[in-house]
Amino acid sequence: MDPSSTQQTPPDSAQAHSSETPALTDGTVQVRMYATAFCPYCVRARRLLERKGVAWEEIAVDDDRERFQEMTLRANRTTVPQIFIGDVHVGGYDDMAALDRAGQLDPLLGLA
């Protein structure tokens, strides 16, 4: 796959959405992840999203200076992954995993 392209993973099923974040037509919330191909934290983030059965748009920043700069401006961070759920900047994988352990990720994703 071209590293400058975006990847989208389909959800297992449609879920209800949270009123705090905008929903897609299938009821899920839009998730965007700035990532690189081989970053271990990016791999973990992908696996967590897959387990949740939600779709995400992956924005590859491996060799794309413009996309990396976009990520840096949006997230105010220079590490990957940087994850956005709707308009909410979640942070990186550790931040998303902490939200999941606290029971706060599912509502943000529109799964609760």
N, C-alpha and C positions, 0 to 999 in steps of 0.2 A: 504494500500500500504506500502511496506517496506520503512522505512525512508532513507535507504542508496541507494535506487534506484533513477533513474532519471525519470522525467516525461516530456512528450512532448505534447504540445497542438497544434493540427493542425490548419493551417490558414484557414480562410473562403474562400479565393481565392488566386490565384497566383498574385503577384505584380511585377512590374519592379524593378530592383535593382539599387543602387547607384554605381557609378564607384569607390568611395573611399573605399568601403568595399566588401569583397568577398561574392558572392551570392551562395545560395544553388541551387539545380537543378530546384526548382519551382520559382526562381527569387527573393525570399526573402533573407534577410541577417540573418546569424546565430546569435541567441540571447542565451546567457547563463546567468542564474541567480543562484547565491549561496543563499540559503534560508533555513529557518526553517518552520516547519509546521504551527505554530500558531502566528508568528510574524505579528502584524497588518500592518506594512509597506510592508512585503512580500505579504500579501493579497491584498493590494492596488496596488502593482506592477503587480501582476497577473491580476487583473481586468483591469488595463490600457493596458497591452499587449493583453488581450482578446478583448477589445474594438477596438484595432488597427487591430485585425484579423491576428496577426503574431504568428508563432510557437516559442517556446522557449524550451531550455533544462534546467531543474531545477536540481540543484545539492544540495541535502539535506545535511546539515552540523549539524543537530540536535545532533546526537550521533556518529558522524564520525570525530574523531580527525584529521585524515590524510587529509580529504577534507577541514576541517576548516583551517588547516595549509596551504593548497594549496591556499585557498581563501585569507588568510592573506598575503601570499607572493605575489600573483598576484595583489591584490587591495591595499595593504599597509594599510588596514583597518580591524577592528575586528567586525564590526557591519554588520547585514544583513538587507535587501538584498544587495548583490553586483552584479551589472549588467554589462555585457559585450555585446556589439553589434559589431560583427566581432572582430577585435582586439582592439576596442576602449573601455576603461573602462569608463562607464557612471557614475558610483557611485551607490548611493542608490536610493530609491523611490523618495525622494524629488528632487534629481538631475535630474532624468528622467522626472518627472512631470514639472520641470522648463524648460527643453528642449522642452517639448510638448507645453507649454504655449508660448514659444518664436518661435514656428514654426520650430524648428530644429530637432525634433525627427523623423518626417516622412521621411525626406531625409536620415537620418542616418539608418533608418530601410529599406530603399529602397522602400518607398511607394510614394515618390514624383517624 
